[in-house]
């Protein structure tokens, strides 16, 4: 199999294994790294960093949490050739550190950099974020502007994704690791050959196995969660339109108004700079404010410790309007926490949940489902759900899917390289020499 080099945004790469993942793509990528490393296929990470003041790309070797990395600083005002050459240089620096003579396969977590990809190297990509083209089939362009932050951001993303699809279709050595049926279906609709797409079982068990569950850091949350009241809670990376946290707040207020003994905990967002918590708190009547808490996102270890603490009296709620996967609700469910999902095809993770754990995405629908679970033993419903999802998701399936896909992509790529007029390492159009080796763009 070909050695792997992952391409990740430096801004989202954690400073340590216990740092909270800023986006789901990071959590996913870290598990891919672990499996590839165990298989002897991991060559390192290229961390790209946007620096608008630079006139030319800068490439430098760095080490992050014992992981070999190269930092590539650039900006989108630079020429495609400049950045492609720098990306090739970054690849060469990592390749020079291991003896495998096979060309590496680069693995992207976004299509943002596909136009800079060294043309003679194979690559694969996982599309984590929602496709604008699919999102706007279900929501208006005005709502898309809210979801993505602004009209200009939404427009820019739409253009970038269309460009990425063109590069993906045009390359004969490009492949897709699909983490979501929703994403895979859209790619095939847009003309990507299904033979170049492989689906992965979600790496949820991997995330639980490789984290330690300590409650010392979350004493305040545990104290809030351990009252005589049942806990309704959620955990998200961002408090944005996609997550639809307003529905959770309004449903909790509805239960409190009817005298139900509940508390609401929302974990998510960036803390002080984030204005969204104040907007959500404003939806809570003063008389209920003591029973509602919003705090910034927490590290994985702390989140798993929270799951362990609330299994007998907590309900995790996902209220997303649109979700390409939904890792955290699956993590909660596999931790034995009663977890409920919107009954909506636009939320990928909902397909893993039995119908009785899904709700109509309205205040009436959610509060009614929550009330039903609160009348019964939450520990029993949590164990029931855990058992059900365990039959669909496993560490072994994720490892098998990933290594099988990597093997098949490697074979396809090697056949393509062998049948082409020149490979990544001979008769190149432009050469880069590092540590006695030569690499082509």
Buried (B, 14 or more C-beta within 10 A) or exposed (E): BBBBBBBBBBEBBBEEBBBBBBBBBBBBBBBBBBBBBEBEBBBBBBBBBEEEEBEEBEBEBEEBEEBBBBBBBBBEEBEEEBBBBBBBBBBBBBBBEBEEEBBBBBBBBBBBBBBBBBEBBBBBBBBBBBBBBBBBEBBEEEBBBBBBEEEEEBBEBBEBBBBBBBBBBEBEBBBBBBBBBBBBEBBBEBEBEEEBBBBBBBBBBBBBEBBEBBBEBBEEBBEBBBBEBBBBBBBBBBBBBBBBBBBBBBBBBBBBEEEBEBBBBBBBBBEEEBEBBEEBBEEBEEEBEEBBBBBBBBBBBBBBBBBBBBBBBBBBBBBBBBBBBBBBBBBBBBBBBBBBBBBBEBBBBBEBBEEEBBBEBEBEBBBBBBBEBBEEEBBEBBBBBBEBBEEEBBBEBBBBBBBEBBBBBBEBBBEBBEEEEEBBBEEBEEEBEBEEEEBBB
